[in-house]
Amino acid sequence: MNDRRLISNALKIAVLTVAVVTPVSAADFKKGLDAFNAEDYVTALVEWEPLAENGDLNAMYNIALIYDEGLGVPKDKVKAIRWYLEPASLGDVAAQYNLATIYDYGQGVKEDNKEAVKWYLAAAKQADEQAQFNLGFMYAIGEGVDIDYAESIKWYRLGADQGHVASQYNLGYAYDIGQGVVEDNEIALKWYEMAARQGDADAHYAIALIFDQGDGVPENNVKAIEWYERAGDQGHLKAQFNVAVMYDVGEGVEENNASAVRWYRAAAEQGHPNAQFNLGVMFESGEGTAVDYAAAMKWYHLAAEQGSPQAQYAVAMLYDHGSGVDEDNLVAMAWYARAAEQGDADAQNNLGAMFDAGEGIREDNAEAIKWYSLSADQGNPIAQNNLGAMYYAGEGAKLDRVQAYKWFYIAERLGSNDGKHNRIRSARNMRSAEVLEAKRLAQRWLSDFEENK
């Protein structure tokens, strides 16, 4: 569920709405109001403070607002509370709401969610839609009250019926996941669509997800794309990425790599690591755009710095092969290592190969065995074949023809022609009993691998 999208009552200034005791006090209030409108807040305080001390509720509220917002004076939430309290106690809805937010967020005072609930409730009962929304949220997460989804739904519905967009969205979400109500995607769509009509990007995205996943409605990729694009046009990050993938693979629409590039770029520019990686792939392969290794490296690198192992591997590959950059085995090795340490099987294999060949670093067969083994255990047939070759030659480990045959056999079963060739070759120097033992070990490994997939 979305965080509260708090709407501040800042600068909701009170004008003279009740009879004032004397014409002089009315004139003083007007002087204060004129000063406030001229942004001369110090003069406004001078004019209003005597009135507030004499019980003028409008002056009290306005003084509270000045201290609450720090208008011309340092923010002072304690003073704001002092001056909000009497108007709030006598039913001023704006004062009630502002008091609630101070306690809710612990702004300048100790956070007190029970006090926040008390004042949100007072304002909500007077039909303040933002108070109704915040109260609904507090019941939903158990902040200041026990979790009570039914009560949460009640307040969301009251806010939603007044057209409050966040209430409409959260009410839709409750029906979407069945929180406090029976799950009903048709009702969820109704509320999402009401929020969407007010331009809510999250609602556009939620509708797209429902059609994309066929969640309670027939799957409709065309509608999903339409709603993703509406959300994406408003800058919704996940929507931009999802619609890019749909154009990229041709899901619900004819494959359109140029549109995929456009949406990947929109999400990538907002820092989405998978979008950055996919955009790098598009530039490297020339899909939807001209081949541009410099651009590919830029986007791979951004994703890699965010910790994406696939992007780290891609950066390493560009340096390893000198694609768009000078070949640099040391840099390639550093990036392979970062991806390998995160469990990327291809990076583990390539790192093993660099240690194996002494490429970019001193040859180290023990390290090669280590990284080949990690990759092989993840089902990488290239690493499995390489590992078999190490055992066959006795490099980095004691010569072990049984282990060599085992890994060649596994690699072959997982699609490696080199594994097949090496299995046949290695069997020429083995006794029948050794071959049978190797096959038994290989079949046990394959069985465990399939079971643990």
Summary of the structure (lengths in Angstrom):
residues: 453
radius of gyration: 33.1
end to end distance: 32.1
largest distance: 115.1
contacts: 1630
relative contact order: 0.04
helix: 70%
strand: 0%
